[in-house]
Amino acid sequence: MSQISPQASVSSKALIGEGAIIEPFAFIEDDVQIGSGTWIGPNAVIMNGSRIGKDCKIFPGAVIGAVPQDLKFAGEASTAEIGDRTVIRECVTINRGTTDRMRTAVGADCLLMAYTHLAHDVLVGDHVIIANSGNIAGHVTIEDWAILEGMVGVQQFVTIGMHAFVAGGSMVRKNIPPYIKAAREPLSYIGVNSIGLRRRGYDNERILNIEDIYRMLYVQNGNLSQALRAAETELPATQDKSIILDFINASDKGIIRGPF
């Protein structure tokens, strides 16, 4: 059975999974689904359109599913979705989607630290960490295993690639390709995220191949179009090369600058 405090305000229409725990003074509206084993802390607010997975932890002061801070929003029936085992820390705010994507979604096994904000239509993959006071504007995509350190701000419509690492206090105005570290102002490529990749099981040969790709893209060539053609023809075909080149070719608004 779920454990719902008598001091919590929980709509009888909300769907609460087996073994969920709702602490005192939590507030849960009608059109809400909460998975089994999930813990909703004191004073958390779970609003209409929220879909929360299994074994999540929602800490005090978090607000999930509030309507978008978007003047074009017309009351459409959108959602805010949280994947299994994701942890939402104190005072995180996650707005639901608009007609663009109709949902804001966070994947499984993520950690959103205190005071992070996800605006409407943000899509976050699995195993993502966003440290304290991350501010993510609307329509942003953050792919699997990315890590954003504290006080990172991300401009709308930006994409951050898988396994990317973004240094604290950064302002992200252009896309960040997969597997790299980004820092400085303006935000720049400062190397491959080799430590993170090793932690996730990438062997040295695979990491060296990724480094070869980015050396050609960011260091050896001054012109990105020429560098892409050279990487396509001169470097061995690998899954990682396809992921990197496909990401960059799809980045019609550009990627972050090189190290110089």
C-alpha positions in Angstrom: 0.0 0.0 0.0 1.0 3.6 -0.5 1.6 5.7 2.6 -0.2 9.1 2.3 0.1 11.4 5.3 -3.3 12.7 6.4 -1.6 16.2 6.4 -0.9 15.9 2.6 -3.4 17.3 0.1 -3.8 14.5 -2.5 -6.6 14.5 -5.1 -8.7 11.3 -5.1 -8.3 11.3 -8.9 -4.5 11.1 -8.8 -3.1 7.7 -9.5 -0.6 6.7 -6.8 1.4 3.6 -7.2 2.0 0.8 -4.7 4.4 1.6 -2.0 4.6 5.3 -2.8 5.1 7.7 0.2 3.5 11.1 0.3 4.8 13.2 3.2 3.0 15.9 5.2 2.0 19.1 3.3 2.7 17.7 -0.1 0.1 18.9 -2.7 -1.0 16.6 -5.6 -3.6 17.7 -8.2 -6.1 15.6 -10.1 -4.3 14.6 -13.4 -1.2 13.2 -11.8 0.4 9.7 -12.0 3.0 8.7 -9.4 4.9 5.3 -9.8 5.4 2.7 -7.2 8.0 3.2 -4.5 8.3 7.0 -5.2 8.8 9.3 -2.3 7.2 12.8 -2.4 8.7 15.0 0.3 7.0 17.6 2.5 5.8 20.7 0.7 6.4 19.3 -2.8 3.8 20.4 -5.4 2.8 18.0 -8.1 0.5 19.7 -10.6 -1.8 18.5 -13.4 0.0 16.8 -16.2 2.7 15.3 -14.1 3.8 11.7 -14.8 6.4 10.5 -12.3 8.0 7.1 -12.6 9.0 4.4 -10.1 11.3 4.8 -7.1 11.8 8.5 -7.7 12.6 11.0 -4.9 11.0 14.4 -5.0 12.4 16.7 -2.3 10.7 19.5 -0.3 9.8 22.6 -2.3 10.0 21.1 -5.7 7.2 22.1 -8.2 6.5 19.6 -11.0 4.1 20.3 -13.8 3.3 24.0 -13.4 2.1 25.7 -16.6 4.8 27.1 -18.9 6.2 30.6 -18.5 5.4 31.2 -22.1 3.0 33.8 -23.3 2.0 31.6 -26.3 0.8 28.8 -24.0 -3.0 28.4 -24.5 -3.8 25.8 -21.9 -3.0 22.7 -24.1 -3.1 19.4 -22.2 0.6 18.8 -22.1 2.8 16.9 -19.6 5.8 17.0 -17.3 7.4 13.5 -17.2 10.0 12.1 -14.8 11.7 8.7 -15.4 12.3 5.9 -13.0 14.8 6.4 -10.1 15.3 10.0 -10.8 16.1 12.4 -7.9 14.6 15.9 -7.9 16.2 17.9 -5.1 14.9 20.9 -3.1 13.1 23.7 -5.0 13.5 22.3 -8.5 10.9 23.6 -10.9 9.8 21.7 -14.0 7.2 23.3 -16.3 5.1 21.2 -18.6 5.2 21.4 -22.4 3.6 23.5 -25.0 2.4 22.8 -28.6 6.1 22.5 -29.7 6.7 19.1 -28.0 3.7 18.7 -25.8 5.8 17.6 -23.0 8.8 18.3 -20.8 10.6 15.1 -20.0 13.4 13.9 -17.7 14.8 10.4 -18.3 15.7 7.6 -15.8 18.4 7.7 -13.2 18.9 11.5 -13.4 19.9 13.9 -10.6 18.5 17.4 -10.7 20.1 19.3 -7.8 18.5 22.1 -5.8 17.0 25.2 -7.5 17.4 23.8 -11.0 14.8 25.0 -13.5 13.6 23.2 -16.6 11.4 25.3 -18.8 8.7 24.1 -21.2 9.5 21.4 -23.8 12.9 20.5 -22.4 13.9 16.9 -23.1 16.6 15.4 -20.8 18.0 11.9 -21.4 19.0 9.2 -19.0 21.7 9.4 -16.4 22.0 13.2 -16.7 23.2 15.3 -13.8 22.4 19.0 -13.5 24.0 20.6 -10.5 22.6 23.4 -8.3 20.9 26.4 -9.9 21.0 25.1 -13.5 18.7 27.2 -15.6 17.5 25.4 -18.8 15.4 27.5 -21.2 12.6 26.2 -23.3 13.0 23.6 -26.2 16.5 22.5 -25.0 17.6 18.9 -25.5 20.2 17.3 -23.1 21.3 13.9 -24.2 22.2 10.8 -22.1 25.0 11.0 -19.5 25.6 14.7 -19.9 26.8 16.6 -16.7 26.2 20.3 -16.1 28.0 21.8 -13.2 26.4 24.5 -10.9 24.9 27.7 -12.2 25.0 26.8 -15.9 22.5 28.7 -18.1 21.3 27.2 -21.3 19.7 29.3 -24.1 16.5 28.1 -25.8 16.7 25.5 -28.6 20.2 24.4 -27.7 21.2 20.7 -27.8 23.9 19.3 -25.4 25.3 16.0 -26.7 25.7 12.7 -24.9 28.5 12.4 -22.4 29.3 16.1 -22.6 30.6 17.9 -19.5 29.8 21.6 -19.0 31.9 23.6 -16.5 30.2 25.6 -13.7 28.9 29.1 -14.4 28.9 28.6 -18.2 26.5 30.3 -20.6 25.5 27.8 -23.3 24.4 29.7 -26.5 25.3 27.1 -29.1 25.1 23.3 -29.3 27.7 21.2 -27.5 28.8 18.1 -29.4 29.0 14.7 -27.7 31.8 13.4 -25.6 33.5 16.8 -24.9 34.3 19.2 -22.1 33.2 22.8 -22.5 34.4 25.7 -20.4 35.6 29.4 -20.6 33.8 32.5 -21.8 32.7 32.4 -24.5 32.1 28.7 -24.1 34.7 26.7 -25.9 35.9 23.1 -26.5 38.6 22.2 -24.0 39.1 18.5 -24.7 37.4 15.2 -24.7 35.6 14.1 -21.5 38.0 11.1 -21.1 37.5 10.7 -17.4 33.7 10.5 -17.7 34.0 8.1 -20.6 36.4 5.7 -18.7 33.9 5.7 -15.8 31.3 4.5 -18.2 33.3 1.7 -19.7 34.9 3.2 -22.8 38.4 1.7 -23.4 41.5 3.7 -24.3 41.4 2.8 -28.0 37.8 4.1 -28.3 38.7 7.3 -26.4 41.8 7.9 -28.5 39.6 7.5 -31.7 37.2 10.2 -30.3 40.2 12.4 -29.5 41.4 12.0 -33.1 38.0 13.1 -34.4 37.9 16.3 -32.3 41.6 17.1 -33.0 40.7 17.1 -36.7 37.5 19.1 -36.1 38.8 21.7 -33.6 42.6 21.9 -33.8 44.0 20.9 -37.2 41.5 22.8 -39.4 40.3 26.4 -39.3 37.3 25.7 -41.4 34.6 23.4 -39.9 33.2 22.4 -43.3 36.6 21.3 -44.5 37.3 19.5 -41.2 34.0 17.6 -41.5 34.9 16.4 -45.0 38.4 15.4 -43.9 37.0 13.5 -40.9 34.5 11.7 -43.1 37.1 10.6 -45.6 40.3 10.2 -43.6 39.3 8.7 -40.3 38.1 5.1 -39.7 34.3 4.5 -39.7 33.1 4.0 -36.2 29.8 4.4 -34.3 31.3 7.3 -32.4 32.4 9.1 -35.5 28.9 8.7 -37.0 27.3 10.1 -33.7 29.7 13.1 -33.7 29.4 14.0 -37.4 25.6 13.5 -37.5 25.3 15.8 -34.4 27.4 18.6 -36.0 25.7 18.3 -39.4 22.3 18.6 -37.7 23.4 21.7 -35.7 22.0 24.4 -38.1 22.6 27.1 -35.5 26.3 26.2 -35.0 28.4 24.5 -32.3 30.6 26.0 -29.6 33.9 27.4 -30.7 37.3 25.7 -30.6 40.1 26.2 -28.0 41.9 29.1 -29.7 
